[in-house]
């Protein structure tokens, strides 16, 4: 346990399997009397259909969600009373009230511009008001930014928000404690899991699979999940004549997803820039699946050193994705080296324990309780110039 003389509240919308690990580590390090998690929403039906646990654990350090306007006012008071607040998805009025206290506050979110930013949008009065409202919170000297994903810091800089009060952040998932077992099979199995939405670009993966599925080293592509694109993707698989080379599966629980990743040789993340992070990236690397990701998905440039801890491909480029898959299929030793390097990267840099420890040391520094930590990369480091 790290000695702290302050109380932290972590604010987010729902209890989920990629917020709980970092919170559990903060509780372990600070003690349950110095940390609280404040939730504003129950788990929605869409995520329940995807196998998410619908119930919030009965931990004394969890409060919420509010059931009434009176509850909301009490929550705002709890948040304002804390010495330090880490603010994720929650009502704007809550962020405004907290920022106005003058106490150390972190705003935590994914990239602002899911579509490319253009200055002409500022001519839209509603859009311009939203940006002004965001900056009124962001540009208070007590408010710092925890960007989730490689492009989030650049997005806020484009509108002149936060100044240099920006520190790398992420979603932190449970990490497999054991390194992946060596696997030198002849045929590779590729996995994709998630909500079937258009911007997830599963169509790119199907097309690339069609280009490589007849090679001797290819085994099978498993597509797991459901969503509005389900029927269209199944029809595309038929049109591409993938046959039994591509198998669609119903949604499974997060625990089962990890089991599937452990058995897969490759995990594909073809999502475009709408993927602010993509927690499957952490999970796949932790379980020993070689991660192949669209360079525009938020987690990809943060987690992947191309050819060492995974592989990047150009946004929307089926030929490039095909080439990457062929490289992985043809080089068994490379596959094995990348699997082991990826697991170590998650263990040493993106483990929830590392994130929690670094965040606490950053808070110590910002409160003047200790010297400021200087991290070259990973959580609580300054974003790289290239991402700005």
Order of alpha helices (4+ residues) and beta strands (2+ residues): beta-alpha-beta-alpha-beta-alpha-beta-alpha-beta-alpha-beta-alpha-beta-beta-alpha-beta-alpha-beta-alpha-beta-alpha-beta-alpha-beta-alpha-alpha-alpha
